[in-house]
């Protein structure tokens, strides 16, 4: 006689079987590069930054370590967060790579894998996938604020950490580091064993855009202050042969003479690969007060962005530029603009007249300044990139005659930059100066 087993009963039996086999998980599951593994397992280290290029195993090593750690009972019911600055969908996350790593080690029976999360059934450790910032607008902090609702975070791994902003870091660190211990009054029926509260551990992996990317600066400050932090710099050529991917190694060798080799394979900062055309603009300290030949005003119509003015002149035998950015509309900034023009007197002042007509010309005339309208045509970003391509090595910037907003906008400009007013004014004044024509090909 065959007695049927209810599905619910069968499910409970299967769950008990999984729990029972927890002690039989044969750890370690992966062979992790020693330089990474030693840092991961060091209980003292709290902040780890892996700074390297392609093929250095930084991401796969972190994933392997966290899968193994998820079997440790001391992390019962905790969160191992996998994050990126911007994650528009689960496809942008490490979900697929973690799923592949679990299958490669033949331990998928110990995990519950759905389309949005992964949970270790034996310990309840969950891998949530989080985008720390929305793409923009009023909800720019809606994502990073969501992590405030997550408690018992014991690991947070941020991939592509070169994209982290100062704002995100300033929210992320105190949020994850906060305590979650309740002041419980001891009772007779409570267990005698007291579970030690574990602090969260941060791991960041990145190929830098700049030497002073925000997360790099943050970890360097922690290291300098004697905090429990470390920066590990490795590349594919540093790895022992058994860890090197033969195909990637062959590709790296073939690309040694390419302009992007240092960035892609050695993990060196590179503005060009990252799309920052003005970041190599040299800075120069003028020996005397500079005299301008031309200036160009890029006006803000409503004041939501910046009104910028840039000057061009010949100083100490060098082609020099300097400028100012005012976070207000051109009407409100008109007296500041006039003051700068008087400070650096010259004969030719131009302004972008797109949709403004002759209003700036009239208002500057009232202040004794002759200005001429100029209409810019075509794609703004293409124009800025084109001018930078031809001119960045031919000119120098005078930082002592600029304000900080102007310098930041120019040196950190890329196609996704929030503010492009100063780079636009800079490009336009160089066109007016004759260093490049609108028709020159990029």
C-alpha positions as CSV (number, residue, x, y, z in Angstrom):
1,X,0.0,0.0,0.0
2,X,1.4,3.4,-1.0
3,X,0.6,6.3,1.3
4,X,0.7,9.7,-0.5
5,X,2.7,12.4,1.1
6,X,1.3,15.9,1.2
7,X,3.2,18.5,-0.6
8,X,3.5,20.6,2.6
9,X,4.9,17.6,4.5
10,X,7.4,16.9,1.7
11,X,8.4,20.6,1.7
12,X,9.1,20.5,5.5
13,X,11.1,17.3,5.1
14,X,13.2,18.8,2.3
15,X,13.8,21.9,4.4
16,X,14.9,19.8,7.4
17,X,17.3,17.9,5.1
18,X,18.9,21.1,3.8
19,X,19.3,22.4,7.3
20,X,20.8,19.1,8.5
21,X,23.4,19.1,5.6
22,X,24.6,22.6,6.6
23,X,27.4,21.1,8.7
24,X,28.5,19.1,5.7
25,X,29.2,22.0,3.4
26,X,32.8,21.5,2.4
27,X,34.3,24.9,2.8
28,X,36.2,26.6,1.2
29,X,34.4,26.5,-2.1
30,X,36.7,28.7,-4.1
31,X,40.4,29.3,-4.6
32,X,40.7,33.0,-3.9
33,X,43.8,35.0,-4.7
34,X,45.8,35.3,-1.5
35,X,46.4,39.1,-1.5
36,X,42.6,39.5,-1.6
37,X,41.7,36.6,0.7
38,X,44.0,37.7,3.5
39,X,42.4,41.1,3.6
40,X,38.8,39.8,3.4
41,X,39.4,37.4,6.3
42,X,41.3,39.9,8.5
43,X,38.8,40.7,11.3
44,X,40.5,44.0,12.0
45,X,40.0,45.5,8.5
46,X,36.7,47.3,8.1
47,X,37.2,49.2,4.8
48,X,38.8,47.5,1.8
49,X,39.4,49.2,-1.6
50,X,40.4,47.1,-4.6
51,X,42.0,49.4,-7.1
52,X,42.8,47.7,-10.4
53,X,42.2,47.1,-14.1
54,X,40.6,44.4,-16.1
55,X,41.3,40.8,-15.4
56,X,42.5,41.4,-11.8
57,X,39.8,39.1,-10.3
58,X,38.6,41.8,-7.9
59,X,34.8,41.3,-8.4
60,X,34.9,37.5,-8.7
61,X,37.1,37.3,-5.6
62,X,34.7,39.4,-3.5
63,X,31.7,37.3,-4.7
64,X,33.4,34.0,-3.9
65,X,34.3,35.2,-0.4
66,X,30.8,36.5,0.4
67,X,29.2,33.2,-0.8
68,X,31.5,31.3,1.5
69,X,30.8,33.8,4.4
70,X,27.1,33.4,3.9
71,X,27.4,29.8,5.4
72,X,28.8,31.1,8.7
73,X,26.2,30.9,11.5
74,X,27.5,34.1,13.1
75,X,25.9,36.0,10.2
76,X,22.4,34.4,10.7
77,X,19.6,36.5,9.2
78,X,21.9,39.3,8.1
79,X,22.3,41.2,4.9
80,X,25.2,41.1,2.4
81,X,24.4,44.1,0.2
82,X,25.6,44.3,-3.4
83,X,25.4,47.9,-4.6
84,X,26.2,50.3,-7.4
85,X,25.9,54.0,-7.6
86,X,23.2,53.7,-10.3
87,X,21.3,50.5,-11.0
88,X,18.2,50.9,-13.2
89,X,17.4,47.2,-13.2
90,X,18.5,43.8,-11.9
91,X,20.3,43.3,-15.2
92,X,22.7,46.1,-14.1
93,X,23.5,44.2,-10.9
94,X,25.8,41.3,-10.0
95,X,22.8,39.0,-9.7
96,X,23.7,36.9,-12.7
97,X,27.4,36.6,-11.8
98,X,26.6,35.5,-8.3
99,X,24.1,32.9,-9.6
100,X,26.8,31.6,-11.9
101,X,29.3,31.4,-9.1
102,X,26.9,29.4,-6.9
103,X,26.2,26.9,-9.7
104,X,30.0,26.6,-10.5
105,X,30.6,25.5,-6.9
106,X,27.5,23.1,-7.1
107,X,25.9,24.5,-4.0
108,X,22.7,25.9,-5.5
109,X,20.6,23.5,-3.4
110,X,21.6,25.6,-0.4
111,X,20.3,28.9,-1.9
112,X,16.9,30.3,-2.8
113,X,17.4,32.2,-6.0
114,X,14.7,34.5,-7.4
115,X,14.7,37.1,-10.0
116,X,15.5,39.8,-7.5
117,X,17.3,38.3,-4.6
118,X,19.4,35.4,-3.4
119,X,19.1,33.8,0.1
120,X,21.3,31.2,1.8
121,X,18.7,28.7,3.2
122,X,20.9,27.4,6.0
123,X,21.6,30.8,7.6
124,X,19.0,33.2,6.2
125,X,21.7,35.5,4.9
126,X,20.2,37.5,2.1
127,X,21.9,39.2,-0.9
128,X,19.9,42.3,-1.8
129,X,20.9,44.3,-4.9
130,X,20.7,48.0,-4.5
131,X,21.2,51.1,-6.7
132,X,22.4,53.9,-4.3
133,X,21.2,56.8,-6.5
134,X,18.5,57.3,-9.0
135,X,19.4,58.8,-12.4
136,X,18.5,62.3,-11.4
137,X,15.7,64.8,-10.7
138,X,13.8,65.2,-7.4
139,X,14.3,61.5,-6.7
140,X,18.1,61.6,-6.9
141,X,18.3,60.4,-3.2
142,X,15.3,58.1,-3.3
143,X,17.5,55.1,-3.8
144,X,20.2,55.8,-1.2
145,X,17.5,56.6,1.3
146,X,16.0,53.1,0.8
147,X,19.1,51.6,2.4
148,X,18.3,53.4,5.6
149,X,15.4,50.9,6.0
150,X,17.8,47.9,5.8
151,X,19.1,46.7,9.2
152,X,21.7,44.1,10.2
153,X,23.9,44.8,7.2
154,X,27.2,42.9,7.8
155,X,28.8,43.3,4.4
156,X,28.3,45.9,1.7
157,X,30.1,45.5,-1.6
158,X,30.1,48.4,-4.1
159,X,31.2,47.5,-7.6
160,X,32.2,50.2,-10.1
161,X,32.9,52.3,-7.0
162,X,34.6,55.0,-9.2
163,X,31.1,56.3,-9.9
164,X,30.3,57.0,-6.2
165,X,29.6,60.6,-5.4
166,X,30.5,62.5,-2.2
167,X,26.8,62.9,-1.5
168,X,26.2,59.1,-1.7
169,X,29.3,58.3,0.4
170,X,28.2,60.8,3.1
171,X,24.9,59.0,3.4
172,X,26.1,55.4,3.0
173,X,28.8,55.3,5.6
174,X,26.8,56.4,8.7
175,X,23.8,54.5,7.5
176,X,25.6,51.1,7.3
177,X,27.6,51.8,10.4
178,X,24.7,52.6,12.7
179,X,24.1,50.3,15.6
180,X,21.1,48.0,15.8
181,X,21.3,46.8,19.4
182,X,18.3,47.1,21.7
183,X,18.5,47.8,25.4
184,X,16.9,44.5,26.5
185,X,16.2,43.8,30.2
186,X,17.6,40.3,31.2
187,X,14.9,37.8,32.0
188,X,15.1,34.3,33.6
189,X,14.0,32.5,30.5
190,X,16.6,34.2,28.3
191,X,19.4,32.1,26.9
192,X,22.7,32.4,28.7
193,X,24.7,32.8,25.5
194,X,25.1,36.4,24.4
195,X,25.5,36.9,20.7
196,X,28.4,39.3,19.9
197,X,27.3,42.1,17.6
198,X,29.4,42.2,14.5
199,X,30.3,45.5,12.8
200,X,29.7,45.9,9.1
201,X,32.5,45.5,6.6
202,X,32.8,47.7,3.4
203,X,34.5,46.4,0.2
204,X,34.8,48.6,-2.9
205,X,36.1,47.5,-6.3
206,X,36.9,50.0,-9.1
207,X,39.0,51.1,-12.0
208,X,39.6,54.8,-11.3
209,X,38.5,57.8,-13.4
210,X,40.7,60.2,-11.5
211,X,43.4,59.9,-8.8
212,X,41.0,61.8,-6.5
213,X,37.8,59.9,-7.1
214,X,35.6,60.5,-4.0
215,X,35.8,57.0,-2.7
216,X,39.6,56.9,-3.2
217,X,40.0,60.1,-1.3
218,X,37.7,58.8,1.5
219,X,39.6,55.5,2.0
220,X,43.0,57.3,1.7
221,X,41.9,59.6,4.6
222,X,40.9,56.6,6.7
223,X,44.2,54.9,6.0
224,X,46.1,58.1,6.9
225,X,44.1,58.5,10.1
226,X,45.1,55.0,11.2
227,X,41.6,53.5,10.7
228,X,41.1,49.8,9.9
229,X,41.3,50.4,6.1
230,X,43.5,49.2,3.3
231,X,43.9,49.9,-0.5
232,X,45.0,47.0,-2.6
233,X,46.4,47.8,-6.1
234,X,46.8,44.8,-8.4
235,X,46.6,44.1,-12.1
236,X,46.4,41.0,-14.3
237,X,50.2,40.9,-14.6
238,X,50.6,40.8,-10.8
239,X,48.5,37.6,-10.4
240,X,50.2,34.2,-10.2
241,X,49.9,32.3,-13.4
242,X,47.1,30.0,-12.1
243,X,44.8,33.0,-11.6
244,X,45.4,34.6,-15.0
245,X,42.8,34.3,-17.7
246,X,44.9,33.2,-20.7
247,X,42.6,35.0,-23.2
248,X,42.6,38.2,-21.3
249,X,46.3,38.1,-20.7
250,X,46.9,37.6,-24.5
251,X,44.6,40.6,-25.2
252,X,46.4,42.7,-22.6
253,X,49.8,42.0,-24.2
254,X,48.5,42.9,-27.7
255,X,47.2,46.2,-26.4
256,X,50.4,47.4,-24.6
257,X,50.9,50.2,-27.2
258,X,47.3,51.5,-27.1
259,X,46.5,54.8,-25.4
260,X,44.0,53.1,-23.1
261,X,46.3,50.3,-21.9
262,X,47.3,51.9,-18.6
263,X,43.7,52.6,-17.6
264,X,42.0,49.4,-18.9
265,X,44.7,46.9,-17.8
266,X,46.8,48.6,-15.1
267,X,44.0,50.5,-13.3
268,X,45.5,53.9,-13.9
269,X,43.3,57.0,-13.8
270,X,42.3,58.1,-17.2
271,X,40.1,61.1,-18.0
272,X,40.2,60.3,-21.7
273,X,38.7,56.9,-21.4
274,X,36.2,58.2,-18.9
275,X,35.2,61.1,-21.2
276,X,36.6,64.1,-19.3
277,X,38.1,66.3,-22.1
278,X,39.3,69.2,-20.1
279,X,40.8,67.4,-17.1
280,X,44.4,67.7,-18.4
281,X,44.2,71.5,-18.8
282,X,47.4,72.8,-17.2
283,X,47.2,75.4,-14.5
284,X,49.6,78.4,-14.5
285,X,50.3,81.1,-11.9
286,X,50.6,84.4,-13.8
287,X,53.5,86.7,-12.9
288,X,51.4,89.8,-13.4
289,X,47.7,90.8,-13.5
290,X,46.4,89.2,-16.8
291,X,45.1,91.3,-19.6
292,X,42.3,89.9,-21.7
293,X,41.7,90.0,-25.4
294,X,38.2,88.5,-25.5
295,X,35.5,87.4,-23.2
296,X,32.4,85.3,-23.7
297,X,29.3,85.1,-21.5
298,X,27.1,82.0,-21.4
299,X,23.9,83.3,-19.6
300,X,21.5,81.4,-17.5
301,X,18.0,82.4,-18.5
302,X,16.1,81.5,-15.3
303,X,19.0,80.9,-12.8
304,X,18.4,77.1,-12.5
305,X,22.0,76.6,-13.7
306,X,25.0,78.9,-13.9
307,X,25.8,82.1,-15.7
308,X,29.5,81.8,-16.8
309,X,32.0,84.2,-18.3
310,X,35.4,83.2,-19.7
311,X,38.4,85.4,-20.6
312,X,41.1,84.8,-23.2
313,X,44.5,86.6,-23.3
314,X,48.2,86.4,-23.8
315,X,50.0,86.3,-20.5
316,X,53.7,85.8,-20.0
317,X,53.9,84.6,-23.6
318,X,51.3,81.9,-23.0
319,X,47.7,81.5,-24.3
320,X,45.7,81.8,-21.1
321,X,42.0,81.4,-20.1
322,X,40.3,82.2,-16.8
323,X,36.7,82.5,-15.8
324,X,33.9,82.7,-13.3
325,X,30.6,80.9,-12.7
326,X,27.6,82.5,-10.9
327,X,24.8,80.3,-9.7
328,X,22.1,82.7,-10.7
329,X,20.4,84.2,-13.8
330,X,22.3,86.6,-16.0
331,X,20.0,89.4,-14.9
332,X,20.9,88.9,-11.3
333,X,24.6,88.4,-12.1
334,X,24.9,91.4,-14.5
335,X,26.7,93.6,-12.0
336,X,29.1,90.8,-11.1
337,X,29.8,90.2,-14.7
338,X,30.4,93.9,-15.4
339,X,32.7,94.0,-12.4
340,X,34.8,91.1,-13.8
341,X,35.0,92.8,-17.3
342,X,36.2,96.0,-15.7
343,X,38.8,94.0,-13.7
344,X,40.2,92.6,-17.0
345,X,39.5,95.4,-19.5
346,X,39.3,94.4,-23.2
347,X,37.6,95.5,-26.4
348,X,35.5,92.5,-27.4
349,X,32.9,90.9,-25.2
350,X,30.5,88.3,-26.7
351,X,27.4,86.6,-25.3
352,X,25.3,83.7,-26.4
353,X,22.1,85.2,-27.6
354,X,20.1,82.0,-28.1
355,X,16.5,83.1,-27.2
356,X,17.7,86.2,-25.3
357,X,17.8,88.8,-28.2
358,X,19.6,92.0,-27.4
359,X,18.7,92.2,-23.6
360,X,22.2,91.4,-22.3
361,X,23.7,93.9,-24.9
362,X,21.4,96.7,-23.7
363,X,22.0,96.0,-20.0
364,X,25.8,95.9,-20.4
365,X,25.7,99.1,-22.4
366,X,24.0,100.8,-19.5
367,X,27.1,99.8,-17.5
368,X,29.5,101.2,-20.1
369,X,30.4,97.8,-21.7
370,X,30.0,97.1,-25.4
371,X,28.9,93.5,-26.0
372,X,28.1,91.6,-29.2
373,X,25.6,88.8,-29.7
374,X,26.7,85.4,-30.9
375,X,24.4,82.5,-31.9
376,X,25.8,79.0,-31.3
377,X,24.5,76.2,-33.5
378,X,24.6,72.4,-33.3
379,X,25.1,70.0,-30.4
380,X,26.6,71.7,-27.4
381,X,28.4,68.6,-26.1
382,X,30.0,67.9,-29.5
383,X,31.2,71.5,-29.7
384,X,32.8,71.3,-26.2
385,X,34.5,68.0,-26.9
386,X,35.8,69.2,-30.3
387,X,37.3,72.4,-28.9
388,X,38.9,70.5,-26.0
389,X,40.4,68.0,-28.5
390,X,42.1,70.7,-30.5
391,X,42.9,73.2,-27.7
392,X,43.5,71.5,-24.3
393,X,47.3,71.2,-24.9
394,X,47.6,74.7,-26.4
395,X,46.3,76.8,-23.5
396,X,46.7,77.1,-19.7
397,X,44.2,78.1,-17.0
398,X,44.9,80.8,-14.4
399,X,43.3,79.3,-11.3
400,X,44.0,82.3,-9.1
401,X,41.7,84.3,-11.4
402,X,38.9,81.8,-11.4
403,X,36.3,80.9,-8.8
404,X,36.0,77.2,-7.6
405,X,32.6,76.6,-9.4
406,X,34.2,77.5,-12.7
407,X,37.3,75.3,-12.2
408,X,35.2,72.3,-11.1
409,X,32.8,72.5,-14.0
410,X,35.7,72.6,-16.5
411,X,38.0,70.0,-15.1
412,X,35.2,67.6,-14.2
413,X,33.1,68.1,-17.3
414,X,31.8,65.1,-19.2
415,X,28.7,64.4,-21.3
416,X,26.7,63.5,-18.2
417,X,27.8,66.5,-16.2
418,X,25.1,68.4,-14.3
419,X,26.5,71.8,-15.2
420,X,28.2,72.6,-18.6
421,X,28.0,76.4,-18.5
422,X,31.7,77.1,-17.8
423,X,32.9,74.5,-20.4
424,X,30.5,76.1,-22.9
425,X,31.7,79.6,-22.3
426,X,35.4,78.4,-22.5
427,X,34.8,76.6,-25.8
428,X,33.0,79.7,-27.2
429,X,35.8,82.2,-26.2
430,X,38.4,79.9,-27.9
431,X,36.3,79.8,-31.0
432,X,36.1,83.6,-31.0
433,X,39.8,83.8,-30.4
434,X,40.4,81.9,-33.6
435,X,42.1,78.9,-32.0
436,X,39.4,76.6,-33.7
437,X,36.7,77.2,-36.2
438,X,33.2,75.8,-36.1
439,X,33.8,73.8,-39.2
440,X,36.9,71.9,-38.0
441,X,36.3,68.2,-37.9
442,X,36.5,66.2,-34.7
